[in-house]
Amino acid sequence: MAKILTHPAAAAALLAALAVSAPATATAAPANTSAGASSCYGGAVTVSYGDAVEFGPYITTSRCADINLRMVGGDAEFVWACVKFTRVGECNYWTKVGRSWKTIATDVKDGSKFTVPLGVDLEGSSARVQIAF
């Protein structure tokens, strides 16, 4: 029987237990139709949970002031995501993300190197997400 992860700490524990560092495969995402959004979301990368549980490293650009994430596929209801800046080495905070764009780090300085650890809502679930930065 599958176990439901209902708290960010549970997702963090799952990530620590898995400790998978496989490289993520990134592909360009289609641009959003609104002018302001396309400059940020148009550069989004698409990755699949299961290929890895921590994606990156990425480097922030002037395209977005924040780091944003949304689910675009998979059977998970939502994912838990955080941003781990290389200079700090720890997650900022865990954010529950569904199928709409959600900010997972705000006011990020251009040129900041980071990774994005993820956890799914239900053990064994899959998720495909886009990360815009």
N, C-alpha and C positions, 0 to 999 in steps of 0.2 A: 504494500500500500504506500502511495506517495505521501510525503510529508510536506505540509504547507509552511513556507517561510513568511511569517507575518511581521517581522521586525527587522530594521536595518542591521541590528547586531547579529541576527541569525544569518542574514545574507553575508555579512563580513566573515562570520565563522565558516560559512560554506566556502567562500573565496580562499580563506587561509588554509582550509583543509585540502582544497583542490590544488592550490599553488601551481597552476599550470602557466607556463610562460611561453606558449607557442606563439609565433608571430601571427599577427592579424593580417588578413587579406583585405585591402581597401580598394573600392571602386568609386568612381565619381557618381554622384547622385544627380538626378535631373533637377534643373533649376526651378525654383518656385516662380509663380507667375507674377507676383507683386514686385514692383521695382526695388523697394527697400529690402524685402526678404530675399530676393534673388542674389543680392550682393553678399549676404551672409550665408543663406542656406544653399545657394548655388554651388558653393565649394564643399558641401558636406561629403563625408566618406561613409560608405555603407559597409558594415561588418556583421558577422554572425556569431552569436553566443554559441559556444560548443566548439568552434574552431579555436577559441581561446576564451579566457574569462577576464583578461586584462588587455586592452587594446592600446596601440601606440608603440613607440612614442610619437607624439605630434608636437608641432610648434605653432603657437597662436599667431594669427595674422591681423592685419588692420581690417579685414573683411567683417569681423564680428567683434563687438565689445565684450561679449560673454561667450561661454561655451554652452552649446545647446544640444539636446538629444531627443530623439523620438523613436518609437518602435514602428517598423514598416512591414513586419512579417513575423512568422513563427506562431506557436500555439500558446505561448505565455500570455497571461492577462496583462502583466506589467513587468518591468525590471526595476531593480535597485541599481543606481549608478552613483559614482562619486568621481571627483577629479583628484588625481594624485600628481602634484607638481614635483618635478625632479628635485628642485632645490629644497623642498620640505620632506619628501619621501613618505608622506602619509596622506590619506584621504582627507579632503576638506570636510565633507559631511555627506551622508547618504540621502539621495533623493529618489522618491518613487516616480517612475516615468511610464506613461502609457503611449497612446498612438498620436498624441499632439505634441508639438515642440514644447520642451520644458528646459528652462535654464538650470544648469547644474553647477555653474560657477559664474559669478558676476564681476564686472569691471576688471577683466584680466588684461595685464600688460602685454603688448605685442612682443613676440619673441620668447614667450614663456614655454618651456618644454614640459609636457605632461603626458600621463596615460589615463585611461578610463577603465577602472575595474567595474564589472557588472555582476549582478546576481539575479536569478529568475525567481518568479513567485512560487513555483512549484518544482520540486526536485525532478530533473529529467525533462523539463520543458525546454523548448527552443525559442530563440528570439533573434530577429534581424533588426538592427538599429542603424540610424544615421546620426553622425556626430558632426556638428557645424561649429567651426571655430575661426 
